[in-house]
Amino acid sequence: MTSSDIERTDRTPAGEDRPDPRGARPETGREIPARPALTGKEAAPVIVKRPAPFSVRLSQLFWVLSLAVGAAAVVYLFVIRQAQLPEIQKVVRAVDPSRVEDTYKTAADIIYWSSFGVLVALMLVQVTLLVSFSNRRPNARWWLFGTFLVLAGVVLVVREMVAVGDRGVPLERLLLAQLGLALLALLVSVLPPALRWTARQHDVARRETAPPGAGGL
């Protein structure tokens, strides 16, 4: 093959030069876009488990302590039932002394068991709401605040009608301690870090992609 034949093979049938596959196109002058990289990309966001802020953990601690004190108050109230029923009858008799004796006994039982049942129910509801708060459920604080208001009303009633006499003094102190700890838990839970933690609902992070060949053998 002569040199003229080699020169003719480097041209197109129309006599034009072939486009260089490594550079720009002769007709447009634009470079061919580079292929997208297959490594070093930013990974997709994933949900991660991060520890809660200190204010949230402190609020949870106060709620647990409040529930523990409330449980102690309920147990103590059940223990002093037989000794406390005559004291409750005296309170009812002072309101209307013209009733028969059986009426006072029935009223004392109703007051006692109503107070006992409401205290137990409030504790169970607060346990459920505390789990919701720990899982960042919306409006959990408002529901806990509602149980706090109900608990405050029950404590006032128990203080006046059930926690009377010498045995009623420890019960009153336990209920006030439960109420105070619940108030502290609510106040700490509305601090800015705790509010941001709840509003975020999920902790999202981006995992770094491994460099090529890092997978091992």
C-alpha positions, 0 to 999 in steps of 0.5 A: 500500500502506497502513502497516497492510499494511506492518506485516502483512508484517513478521509471520509468518502466526501473528502472530509476529515473524520471527527476526532473521538477524543476532542471537539466535533469539527462541525460544532466546535463543542466538546463531548460531555464527560461521563458521570462519575460512578464513585465519590457521590454523596449518599442518600439520606438515612434515618439514624438514632441519635441521643436526645438532648439533655433537656429531654432526658431530664424531662423524662427523668422527672416524669419517671420520678413523678410516676414512681411517687404517684405509685407510692401514693396509690399503694399507701392509700390502699394500705390505709383504707380501713383506717381512713374510711371513718375519717372520710365519714366524719368529713361527709357527716360535717356537710349534712349531719341529718342522714342515716349512718349507712349513707355516710358509709356509702358516701365514704366508699364512693369518695375513696374508690373514686379517688383511688381509681382516678389516680390509677387511671391518670398514672396509666395515661401518663405512662402512655403519653410519656412513651408518645413524648419519647417517640416525638409524637405531636401534641404529646406535651399538650396531653401531658399538660391536660393530665397535669391539670386533672391531677391537680384537681384530684389532689385538691379533692383528696387533700380535703376529703381523703387525706385527713387525719394523721394518716392522711399527712404522708398521702398529702405530701406524696401527692404534692411531690408527684404534682411538683415533679410533673410540673418540673417535667413539663417546664423542662420539656418546653425548653428550646432544645427539646422543642427542636428535637420534637419538631425534627421528629427524625434524625437524618444523616448522609453516609459517606460512600466508600472509596473504590476497592474498599470493599475488601476481597 
